[in-house]
Amino acid sequence: MSPQGILILSAVLFTMGVFGVLWNRGAITILMCVEIMLNAAGLAFVLAGARWGAADGQIMFIFILVMAAAEVAVGLALLLRLSRRFE
């Protein structure tokens, strides 16, 4: 696949995530859309790193994965706290 095609895929995924965050009201759905946006940014970083032969893109992708894992952990903690409070 060409680099332009991968960048277009990344832009489409990021746009889908933005629209999902703006249009949905459920906490789980918003967290999933933020995850899609983070993965789209990671894809662009990996492509840029591969294009220029540097490991910077992969390092940034690892940081993005760590941030996504932290986001999921905080989101699940909030949902568990809310479910315990309202049951």
One Martini backbone bead per residue (centre of mass of N, CA, C, O) as a GRO file, in nm:
protein
   87
    1MET     BB    1   0.099   0.035   0.019
    2SER     BB    2   0.075   0.354   0.008
    3PRO     BB    3   0.138   0.635   0.187
    4GLN     BB    4  -0.120   0.783   0.103
    5GLY     BB    5  -0.319   0.559   0.186
    6ILE     BB    6  -0.242   0.557   0.486
    7LEU     BB    7  -0.311   0.855   0.542
    8ILE     BB    8  -0.605   0.831   0.463
    9LEU     BB    9  -0.679   0.618   0.671
   10SER     BB   10  -0.601   0.789   0.915
   11ALA     BB   11  -0.798   1.023   0.857
   12VAL     BB   12  -1.057   0.856   0.864
   13LEU     BB   13  -1.029   0.748   1.151
   14PHE     BB   14  -1.012   1.024   1.291
   15THR     BB   15  -1.287   1.129   1.190
   16MET     BB   16  -1.457   0.908   1.317
   17GLY     BB   17  -1.375   0.976   1.608
   18VAL     BB   18  -1.478   1.267   1.616
   19PHE     BB   19  -1.774   1.207   1.547
   20GLY     BB   20  -1.819   1.013   1.786
   21VAL     BB   21  -1.766   1.222   2.011
   22LEU     BB   22  -1.985   1.437   1.916
   23TRP     BB   23  -2.253   1.229   1.890
   24ASN     BB   24  -2.200   1.083   2.152
   25ARG     BB   25  -2.304   0.994   2.506
   26GLY     BB   26  -2.148   0.752   2.568
   27ALA     BB   27  -1.877   0.652   2.741
   28ILE     BB   28  -1.783   0.406   2.583
   29THR     BB   29  -1.798   0.530   2.298
   30ILE     BB   30  -1.601   0.761   2.348
   31LEU     BB   31  -1.358   0.583   2.423
   32MET     BB   32  -1.347   0.436   2.150
   33CYS     BB   33  -1.302   0.693   1.976
   34VAL     BB   34  -1.037   0.776   2.109
   35GLU     BB   35  -0.891   0.517   2.031
   36ILE     BB   36  -0.910   0.562   1.726
   37MET     BB   37  -0.751   0.827   1.724
   38LEU     BB   38  -0.487   0.713   1.842
   39ASN     BB   39  -0.439   0.498   1.619
   40ALA     BB   40  -0.420   0.698   1.384
   41ALA     BB   41  -0.173   0.849   1.490
   42GLY     BB   42   0.010   0.598   1.507
   43LEU     BB   43   0.007   0.531   1.206
   44ALA     BB   44   0.143   0.794   1.115
   45PHE     BB   45   0.405   0.758   1.277
   46VAL     BB   46   0.495   0.490   1.151
   47LEU     BB   47   0.509   0.591   0.863
   48ALA     BB   48   0.719   0.815   0.911
   49GLY     BB   49   0.941   0.629   1.022
   50ALA     BB   50   0.957   0.445   0.768
   51ARG     BB   51   1.015   0.663   0.553
   52TRP     BB   52   1.291   0.777   0.724
   53GLY     BB   53   1.435   0.546   0.899
   54ALA     BB   54   1.306   0.578   1.190
   55ALA     BB   55   1.223   0.518   1.543
   56ASP     BB   56   1.018   0.744   1.625
   57GLY     BB   57   0.742   0.623   1.546
   58GLN     BB   58   0.752   0.379   1.743
   59ILE     BB   59   0.787   0.541   2.002
   60MET     BB   60   0.524   0.702   1.977
   61PHE     BB   61   0.341   0.452   1.974
   62ILE     BB   62   0.406   0.362   2.259
   63PHE     BB   63   0.296   0.618   2.394
   64ILE     BB   64   0.009   0.584   2.285
   65LEU     BB   65  -0.047   0.309   2.420
   66VAL     BB   66  -0.013   0.410   2.709
   67MET     BB   67  -0.234   0.626   2.696
   68ALA     BB   68  -0.464   0.431   2.623
   69ALA     BB   69  -0.444   0.255   2.877
   70ALA     BB   70  -0.499   0.484   3.077
   71GLU     BB   71  -0.775   0.561   2.965
   72VAL     BB   72  -0.910   0.288   3.017
   73ALA     BB   73  -0.863   0.274   3.321
   74VAL     BB   74  -1.017   0.533   3.395
   75GLY     BB   75  -1.286   0.461   3.261
   76LEU     BB   76  -1.340   0.200   3.423
   77ALA     BB   77  -1.331   0.329   3.701
   78LEU     BB   78  -1.570   0.519   3.657
   79LEU     BB   79  -1.781   0.302   3.588
   80LEU     BB   80  -1.759   0.143   3.852
   81ARG     BB   81  -1.832   0.376   4.039
   82LEU     BB   82  -2.113   0.435   3.915
   83SER     BB   83  -2.235   0.151   3.950
   84ARG     BB   84  -2.207   0.144   4.263
   85ARG     BB   85  -2.373   0.402   4.326
   86PHE     BB   86  -2.655   0.315   4.147
   87GLU     BB   87  -2.722   0.016   4.290
   0.00000   0.00000   0.00000
